Amino acid sequence: MKYRTFYLLFAVFILLFFGGCGTDEELEQYKSDMETFYAELSGYDNRINSIDVSSETAVPELLAALDGMKEHFSWMASLKVPEEFAVVEDLALQADEYMADAVSLYHQAYESEPFDGTAAQTAHVYYERANKRAVYILAILHGELPEEDGLEEETE
């Protein structure tokens, strides 16, 4: 969706970031796993953006891509987080939960007769929250302190 530019820029930043770090095996594995996570997200973003909305297969393609994203968010949240990045652990768990909720609601919205617009709107909110946390995690991995704009209201 609107994260296409983010994911493309991420690829450049992550390579620069990961290229200059230490040799601790656990840390290197985590960095490699996170690089994989963001590369997969970029691929799903490309798939979603390339769906022909007038096609009869648009809904199944969208739901399949979202299911894949959900799986990758769950995988990312299950990773063992090294001490250097301990602060991202809660963000990863929140992102996973929000993506799971979003995908569940997208299925509800698109598989209902008639289309459930309320479920779709709520799904979009959860989708945005999950992606916001992914962006925050990325910032932290780059050594930045992201502004927690709106995180408190979302988690209450």
Summary of the structure (lengths in Angstrom):
residues: 156
radius of gyration: 16.2
end to end distance: 26.2
largest distance: 54.7
contacts: 442
relative contact order: 0.12
helix: 76%
strand: 0%
